[in-house]
Amino acid sequence: MQGTILWADDEIDLLKPHVIFLEEKGYLVKTVKSGGDAIDACLEEDFDIIFLDENMPGVSGLDALVKIKEIRPLIPIVMITKSEEEHIMEEAIGSKISDYLIKPVNPKQILSSIKKNLDSSKLVSQRTSSAYQQDFRQIGQLMAGRLSHSEWVELFTKLIYWDLELEKSNNIAMREILEMQRKEANQLFCRYVENNYEDWLKGGEDAPKMIHTILKENISPFIGKQKTVVLVIDNLRFDQWKILEPEFSKYFKVEKEEVIFSILPTATHYARNAFFAGLMPSEIERRFPNLWKNEDDDGGKNLHEADFLEANLKRLGKQVKWSYNKITNLEAGKKLNDQFSKLKENDVSFIVYNFVDMLSHARTEMEMIKELASDEAAYRSLTMSWFQHSPLFEIVKKIADSKMKLIITTDHGTVKVSNPIRIIGEKTTNTNLRYKVGRGLSYNTKEVYVVKNPQDVFLPKQKISAEFVFAGDNDYFVYPNNYNQFVNYYQNTFQHGGISLDELLIPYIELSSK
């Protein structure tokens, strides 16, 4: 049986051919001749869909609609009427009808309405799965070639697209196939980065656009010409941006959407300082020896972003009024929202919003967050829920109302880790799960990307013989001591610092208010 239908019409006998047509299609149809009978039927049993004639004697279709919605609020109701008067249509729509048909109706109209309301999600799921199957081979062929950085971006955005599309589907098999394809892509991407990263930083021909150049290359041309807000949402993955995009699109037009490359380590200490300074970490250390903090130095590692930004703007010749705001908690967000008028006085305002970073770290600290963000889909959903109820959303709407340009980017993404790999190091070795820096590190060279001389990739040389070691794909470092305890605590958490598509390929978005 396809489903059960309740059809209420005082002329239902004249619609017998329509009823027979639906029964031949596999539907069970119950018919009644009044709005009152329709209400009684809904009190006695449940239906998949209801057709209501608007103009019935006694209890009208509109009156019955209100009562039925009180009894069965989730049942889709299709209103059928002879009248095309606007006020009737508005009243029906205001009462949350699912569809609206004008008499005389034919069987195909009725069937189309049923499929739209009952089978649409199933049909969309089938079409999505079929489309992905067709694209699966093309993606595989793309991965088999020697990809440039732009082709890696194309592949990555295609995988994210299918991840978001198949999330709406109940086809578990297709989602598992996509997950396997994403894993293969991540493994190949890690090798690609290992083979090319040093060349990029030294000016190789195939170098992508990277985070330490983005302020100069992309943002600088707007500064002084148009009032601009640069919003750096820490730890924002590209898929998270894509699920937030519809909310931004209510108020802004997306003028440019790019995927750029972060730097290694994909960690705030390195990547965000590089963004504001317009320099790689070793260059920052050389120019600002009193401000740069190495891994084993005491104190916060991102306390001087405003200083780095100020120097960068001077190098770019931007003698403008600017501000820097870092939001690390709810109260700070509310305060910035309350003081928004001050932002409008600036030529350019930089806002660092740390929530997504806090969420990913809280994901490992709090059992409740672990449950709420158990996978990528849940992580995205939690991000959306936060944004819709955050002071940031209010700030974004005020930016749109003020007709200011909005630029959104981040410093790095995160990856869900699930494969522990062993490493041994001194007690002073940093605690990050995706990269280690220190002396005398012991590891399996086949499992990691090693930079013996940090200055080759523009990282500070912190001690003699100190090296950087990066985890790739979904790996994370654990020490042999307390191995099981570490694995139980960090397994399937979101981490950053290493090499993966989701960590290194980050969004850069330019928006103008509607």
N, C-alpha and C positions, 0 to 999 in steps of 0.2 A: 504494500500500500504506500502511495506517495505522500499522503497526508490527509487530515480531516478538515473539512470546510463547513462553515455555517453560512447559509445564504438567506437573508431576510428581505422579502419583497412581497408587498400585498398582491402582486400579479405574478407570483412565482409559478403558477400553472402554465403561464405563457412562456416561461423560460425552461420548460422541460427539456427541449433539445440541447440547451447549454449544459444542463445537469448531466444528461446522458453522455455528452461529449467528455465532460470531466471524469465521469465514472469509467469511461473507456480508457482514459489516460491513467487510471489507477488511483484516483482520489475517492475518498468516501465523503459524500455530500449530504448534509442534513439541511432541510429547508423549513422555514417558518414564514408566516404571513404578516407579522407585526413586530414593532419594536419591543413591545412587552414580552412577546414570546422569545425574542432573541435574548433579552436579559435573563429570562427564566432558564433558557438553554445553557447560558454561560454559568449560571449558578449550579447547574447539575453536572456539567462536563466541560472538559477543556477542548479547545480547537487549535489548529495550526494557523488558520486565517479566517477572517470574517468579511463577508460582503454585505453592506447595509444600503438599502434603498433610502434615500434622503427623505422622500415625500410619502410616508405611510400614514394612514389614519390612526388616531389615538396617539400612542407614543411615537413620535417621529424618529427618523434615522439619527438626527443630530442629538436628540434627547437620549436615545438609546446608546449612542456613542459615548456620552459622558458617563452613564451608569456602567457600561461594560468596561470602560477604562478603569473605573474604581474596583471592579471585580477582578479583571484580568488585564493589568496594565501593560503587559508585554506582548499581548497578541496583536499582530498587524491587522488593521482594519482598513478596508477599501470602501470608500463612499461612492455610491452610484446615484446620479441625479439627472433629471431632465433639464434642470435649470443651469444656466451658465452665469447667473447673477453673482457679481463679485463678492457681495457680503456673505453669501452662503458658502462660497469657496473659502473665504478668509476664516469663517467660523469653524468650518470643518478642519482646516489646516491648523488653526489654533488649538483644536482639540486633539492634535497629534495623530491625524490619520496617516496611513502609510502610502495611500495612493488615492487618485480621484478620477472617476470615469464618467463620461457623459453618455446618456442613453440616446439612441439605442446602442447597446454593446453587442459585439459578436464574440463567439467562443474563443477566437485567437487573442482578442484583447484580454479576456478573463485569464486565459492560460499564461499570457505574457506577464500580467500583474502577479499571478501566483509565483511564477519562476523568479521574478524580480525580488519578491519579498521572502520567499522560502528557500530558493535554491541559489540565490546570487553568490553567497559566500562559497558554496560548493563549486559552482561554475567558475568563479574567479580562481579558486584554488587549483582546479583542474587545468585551466588555461595557463596559470603561472607555472605549474609543474611542467607542463608540456613545453612552454617557452624556454624554461631553464634547461630542459633536456636537449633542446635544439642548440642552445648556446654552450652547453657543456663541452662539446667537441671543439668548438672554436676557442674556448678558453684553454683547453688542453693543448691545442696547436700553438697558441700564443706562448704558453709556458715552455714549450719545447724549443723555442728559438732563443737567440741571443738578444735579449731585450735591452733597449736603451732606457734611461731614467724616465722619459716621457711614456714609453710603452709600459713600464712598471706602474706608473700612475694610472694609465688606462685600465690595466688589468685589475689593480686594486679597487678602483671605483666601480668596476663591473662586479667584482665579488661582493662589495658592500651593497650594491643595488640588489643583487639576488638574495643576500642575507636578509635585507629588510623586506623584500617581497615574499620570500618563503616563510618569514616569521608569521605572516598573516595566514599561512596555509597550515592545514593539519596533516600535510604529507610528511611524516617523520622520515621516511626513506629518502626523499629528495633532500631534506635538510642534512641528513647524515652524509649524503654524497657531496653536498656543498662543503661540509665541514672537512671532509677528506681532501677536497680540492684546495681549500684554503690552507690546510696544513702543508700540502705539497708546495703551494706558492710561497708560503713563509720560509720553508727550508731553502728553496731556490733563491729567494730574495736575500737571505742571510749570506749565501755564497757570493751573490752579486755584490753586496755591500763590502764584504771582506776583500774582494778582488779590486774594487774601484774607489773605496772611500779615501784613501790617501791621495790618489790622483785628483779627485775632485777638489780637495783642499789646496792642492798645489796648482790649480788653474787648468786642469785637464779639459779637453775639448767637450767631453760629454758630461760636464759638471751640471748638476741640477740647480735650481734656485733654492738657496738654503736660508735657514732662519737668521743667521748673523748678517745677511745682506738685505733682508726684506725691508727693513726700515728705510734704508737708502734707496733701494730700487723701486719699491712699490708705494710706500707711505709718504716719503719725503715730497714728491711732486704735489701733494694736496695741501701740505702744511703752508699756511700763509695765504692760500688762495680760497680756501673754503673751510669754515669751522668744522672740525673733525673730532670724533671720539674714537680712540683706539682701545678696544676691549680685548684684553688678553685673559681668556678663561683657561686657567691653569689645568693642564692634563686633559684637555678636550680632544677626544678621538673624532675622526672624520664621521663615523657612523652616528655618534652623538650629535654632531652638527646637523646631519641630515634629518634626524627626527625632531630637532628643534627648529629647523628651517621653516616649516609651515607657520609656526607661531610668529617668527620674525616677518614672514611674508604678509601678514595681516597689516603691517605698518610700513614695510620697506620693499623696495624693488632690489633684487639681487643683480648687481651690475657686473660683478666678477666673482667667480668661484674657482679657486686654484687649490691644488694639493702641492705643498712644498715639503722640503726635507728638513727635519730637525738635525741635530748633531749628536755625536756620541761623547759621553754617556747621555742617553735620553733621560736626563734628570734635571730638576729645576736649578740646582746649583750651577750647572754648566750651560744649559740651553737658554734659560731665561736671561741670565746675565749676558750671554752672547747676543740675544735679541736686542736688549736695550743699549749695549755698548757698541753694537755693530762690529764686533771683533770676536775672534776665537779666544778660548780661555787662556792660552799661553800669552796671547797678545794683551789681554786684559791684565794679567799678572805683571807683565813687563811695564805697561804704561801706568798701572795703578798698584804698585807693590804694597802700599799701605792699606788698600781696600780689599784686594783679592784674598780670599780665605781658601787654603787647601784643606783636604779631607781631615787631616789630623790637627788642624788649628781649632782653637776654642772659639765659640761664638757662632751666630747665625751666618749662613753662607750667601744669603740674598738680602743683605741689609743696605746695600749701596746701589740698588738699581737706578734710583733717581740721579745719583752722581754720574753713573755711566751714561744715562740718557742725556743729561745736560751736556756732557763732553761731546757726545755723538751729534747732538743738534748743532753745537758750535762748529764742529768739523764740517757739517753739511751747510753751514752758512744760514741757519734758520734763527734769525733774531725775532722771535715771536713770543707771545704770552702763552705759557703752557703750564700744565699741572700733572702731577703723578699721584695716584691714589691706589693704595693696596687694601683690599677688603679680605679680611681673614675670618670674620664671624658675622652673625646676623645683625648685631647691633651696629657694626661698622657699615653694613649695607644700608640699613635704615637711615643712618646719619647722612650718608652720601646722597641718598634719595631726597631727604629733607633739605639738603643744601645744594640741590641741583642747579639753582639759579647761578651759583658761582661758576659752574662748569661752562655756562653759556657765555661767560665773559672771556674765555680762553680761545686762542686760535686753534689749539690742539690740546686735548685732554687724554691722558693715558690712564686706564683703569685696569688693575690686576685683580681678577676675581678668583679667589682660591678655592671655591667650594668643591669643584670636581676633584681637585687634588685631595682635599680633606675627605671626600667621599671614598675615594679609592683606598686611602690609608685606613679610614674607619672600617672599610670592608674587611681588613685583616684584624682589626682591634675589637670589633663589637659583633657578638654572635647574631644579634638581630639584623644588622646590616648584611652579614653573610647570608642570612636566609632571604632577605629582600633582594639582594643582587647576586643570585646564584649562578647566573650565566650572562652572556652579552645582552640578550633580549631584556632580561630583568634589570640589568645595569642601565640600559638605555631608558627603560620605563621609569626608573628611579630618578634619573637625570631630568627627564621631562616633568615629572611631578614636582621636583624641587624648583625648577625654573618657573613654572606656572604660579608658584606661591612665594616666590622670592622677591626681595627688594630690587634685584637686578631687572626683573621683568618690568617693574614700574619705571626704573631708570631708562630702559630701552624705549618704552612708550613716550617718555618725555623727550628723549633724543629725537624721535620721529616727529613729535609735535613741534619741536624747535627747528625742524628742517635742517638738521646737522647731518653731515656724512658720518656713517658708522662703519668701522673696520673691525672685523672679528678675526682673531687668530689665537694661537696657543704656543706653548713651548715644546710640548711632546705629548704623546698619547700613552696608553697603557695596554698591557696584554694579560690575558688570564693564563696563569702559569699552572702547569700540571705535571711536569717531568723534573724531578729533583736530580741534580748532578753534584757530585762530591767535589769539594775543594778544601785545601788545608792552607792556613795562613797564620801569621802572627796575631797576637791579641789586639794589636793596633790597627789591623785591617778593617776597612770601612764595613758597615753593616748592610749595605744595599744588596738585595737578592739577585739583581740582574747584572751587576758589574762589581768587580773587586779591583782595588789598587793597593799595591804594597810590594814588599820584597819577599823573596823565597816562597812564593805561592806554588802550591802543588796541585795539578789538575790533569785531566786527560786532554791532550792537545787536539784530539779529534772532535771534542765536544764544545770548544770555545773559539773565540776570535781573540788573539793575543796581540797587543801592541807593546813590544819590548822597549822601544824608545818613544815615550809619549810625545815628544816634540815633533815626531814625524807626522802626527795628526793634530798638531797645535794644542796639545794638552800640557799643563804644567808638569815639569819633572820634579816630583815632590821629594824624593830621596834617591841617593845613588842606588842603581839597580832596581828601582821601583818600576813596575809595569802595570798596564791596564789589561784586565781580562773581562771579556763580555760574553754573556749568555745569549743564545739566539732562540728563535722560534718560541716555544712555550716552556723552555727550561728555566730553572732557578737554582741558585747555589745553596747547598747545605753543607754543614760541617759533619764529619763522621761522629763527633761527640754529640750525643742527644739527637741522633739522626731522626729517629721515629717521632720524637716530640716536634722537631722542626717541620717535618713533612705533614704531620697532622694539623699543625697550626697554619701553615702557609699554602697548602695544597688548594688549587682552584681559587686563589685570590688574584686580584688585579695588581700588577707590579709594573715598574718602568725602570729604565736605565740601560737596557740591552738593545738587541737588534730584532726587530719584527716590523711587519707592515704597519700594524696599528700604533707602534711607538714612533717610528721614524717619519711616516707620511702623514702630514698634519694639514688642517684646513686653513686657508686664508680667504676671507670673504670681504668684498666691498659692497655696501648697501647705501641706497639713497632713499629718503623718506618719500612716501606716496603723496 
